[in-house]
Amino acid sequence: MDDLTARLSWFKTVILPHEAALRSRLRRVCRPGFDIDNLVAESLARAYTAKDIARIPTGRGYLFMIARNLLIDTARRDTIVSLDFVADLDMLRADDSLEASLTARDELRHLQAIIETLPQQCRRVFLLRRVQELSFSDIAAQMSLSVSTVEKHLARAVMLVAKAMSEREEGSFDRTTRRAGQPTGDRRPGVGVRR
């Protein structure tokens, strides 16, 4: 069997059967009007041109990973990236459990809420650096600031985000501890704490 025939046979048996599942998942993840057919075709084309096909025994995960990476590239090219869209990209992971996906999406939404509370300059620097992956000098030029000011804004934003995330974790730890058998008392407004 020559190389071309072996590649075609591999593609038909390992990759192509998962096209419908990928298309279905993309319909749920992508915004209305997104060119899903083009993304599926590009994903299939990239899968077909894989260098070492012998190392790809499971086509579903490989095809979904290609589509996910293409969506991330598309999001990076857009000027505004919605964190909801990035959270929905996690649905393209073929092997993740539903609970892990829901937890990751919840954490991203919480992070988005934290980011929205940051001071305007800090928020903008944080998003330009962490989401759009711009360099400090590019951010400084875009915002008409010095590089050291950009670094200070980013440091402040990271500190505020970390503080808010740790407060959230401490709050969830307290709720877990209370559920484990400690008395909570009556917390209704105006009643006080009764045990």
C-alpha positions in Angstrom: 0.0 0.0 0.0 1.6 3.3 -1.0 1.7 6.4 1.2 -1.2 8.2 -0.5 -3.5 5.2 -0.2 -2.5 4.6 3.4 -3.2 8.3 4.3 -6.6 8.2 2.5 -7.6 5.0 4.3 -6.5 6.4 7.7 -8.4 9.6 7.0 -11.6 7.7 6.0 -11.5 5.4 9.1 -10.0 7.6 11.8 -11.0 11.2 11.1 -14.0 11.4 8.7 -16.4 9.5 10.9 -16.2 12.4 13.5 -17.2 15.2 11.0 -20.9 15.2 12.0 -20.0 15.2 15.7 -17.7 18.2 15.2 -20.3 20.1 13.1 -22.9 19.5 15.8 -20.7 20.7 18.6 -19.7 23.8 16.6 -23.3 24.7 16.1 -23.8 24.8 19.8 -20.6 26.7 20.6 -20.3 29.2 17.7 -22.3 32.4 17.5 -25.1 32.6 14.9 -23.8 33.5 11.5 -20.4 32.0 12.1 -19.1 30.0 9.0 -19.1 26.5 10.5 -18.7 24.8 7.2 -15.5 26.6 6.5 -14.1 25.8 10.0 -15.0 22.1 9.5 -13.4 22.0 6.1 -10.3 23.7 7.4 -10.1 21.2 10.3 -10.5 18.2 8.0 -7.8 19.6 5.7 -5.4 20.1 8.5 -6.1 16.7 9.9 -5.5 15.2 6.4 -2.1 16.9 6.2 -0.9 15.5 9.6 2.8 14.6 9.5 2.8 11.3 11.4 -0.6 9.7 11.0 0.5 6.5 12.9 0.7 8.6 16.1 -2.9 9.7 15.9 -5.1 6.6 16.8 -8.1 8.6 18.0 -9.4 10.9 15.4 -12.2 12.6 17.4 -9.9 14.2 20.0 -7.4 15.2 17.3 -10.1 16.8 15.0 -11.8 18.6 17.9 -8.4 19.9 19.0 -7.7 21.3 15.5 -11.1 23.0 15.4 -10.6 24.4 18.9 -7.2 25.9 17.9 -8.7 27.4 14.8 -11.4 29.0 16.8 -8.8 30.4 19.3 -6.9 31.8 16.3 -10.1 33.4 15.0 -10.8 34.9 18.4 -7.3 36.3 18.7 -7.7 38.1 15.4 -10.9 39.7 16.5 -10.3 43.0 18.4 -12.8 42.2 21.2 -12.8 38.8 22.8 -15.7 37.8 24.8 -14.8 35.6 27.8 -18.1 33.7 27.3 -16.8 32.7 23.9 -13.5 31.5 25.4 -15.5 29.6 28.0 -17.6 27.9 25.3 -14.4 26.8 23.6 -13.9 24.4 26.5 -16.9 22.4 25.2 -14.7 21.4 22.2 -12.6 19.2 24.4 -13.7 15.7 23.6 -12.5 13.9 26.7 -13.5 16.4 29.5 -16.4 15.6 31.7 -19.5 17.7 31.8 -18.8 18.7 35.4 -15.3 19.9 34.6 -16.6 21.9 31.7 -19.3 23.6 33.8 -16.8 24.3 36.6 -14.3 25.9 34.1 -17.1 28.0 32.5 -18.3 29.1 36.0 -14.7 30.1 36.9 -14.3 32.1 33.7 -17.5 33.9 34.2 -16.4 34.8 37.8 -13.1 36.0 36.4 -15.0 38.1 33.9 -17.0 39.7 36.7 -13.8 40.4 38.6 -12.1 41.9 35.6 -15.1 44.2 35.0 -14.6 45.6 38.6 -11.0 46.6 37.9 -10.1 50.3 37.3 -10.4 51.2 33.6 -6.7 51.5 32.8 -5.8 48.3 34.8 -8.6 46.4 33.1 -7.5 47.5 29.6 -3.9 46.7 30.2 -4.8 43.3 31.7 -7.0 42.4 28.7 -4.4 43.6 26.2 -1.7 41.6 27.8 -3.5 38.4 29.0 -6.2 38.0 26.3 -4.7 39.6 23.2 -1.1 38.7 24.3 0.4 42.1 23.3 3.9 43.0 24.4 4.4 45.8 27.0 5.8 48.1 24.4 2.8 47.5 22.1 0.4 48.2 24.9 2.3 51.3 25.9 2.2 52.6 22.3 -1.5 51.9 21.9 -2.4 53.6 25.2 0.1 56.4 25.0 1.8 55.4 28.3 5.3 54.5 29.3 6.3 50.8 29.6 6.8 51.1 33.3 3.3 52.5 33.8 1.9 49.6 31.8 3.8 47.2 34.0 2.5 48.9 37.1 -1.1 48.7 35.8 -0.7 45.1 35.0 0.8 44.3 38.4 -2.0 46.1 40.2 -4.6 44.3 38.0 -3.0 40.9 38.7 -2.9 41.6 42.4 -6.6 42.7 42.5 -7.6 39.6 40.5 -5.6 37.3 42.7 -7.1 38.9 45.8 -10.6 38.5 44.6 -10.0 34.9 43.5 -8.6 34.0 46.9 -11.5 35.6 48.7 -13.9 33.6 46.5 -12.0 30.4 47.4 -12.1 31.2 51.1 -15.8 31.8 50.8 -16.4 28.5 49.2 -14.2 26.8 51.8 -16.3 28.3 54.6 -19.5 27.1 52.9 -18.1 23.6 52.6 -17.0 23.6 56.3 -20.5 24.6 57.4 -22.1 21.8 55.4 -19.7 19.3 57.0 -21.7 19.5 60.3 -21.0 22.7 62.0 -24.1 24.6 63.2 -25.0 27.6 61.0 -27.7 29.2 63.1 -30.6 31.2 61.7 -29.3 33.8 59.2 -32.6 35.5 58.3 -32.4 39.3 58.2 -33.5 40.9 61.4 -33.6 37.6 63.4 -30.0 37.4 64.6 -28.1 34.2 65.1 -30.1 31.4 66.8 -28.7 28.1 67.7 
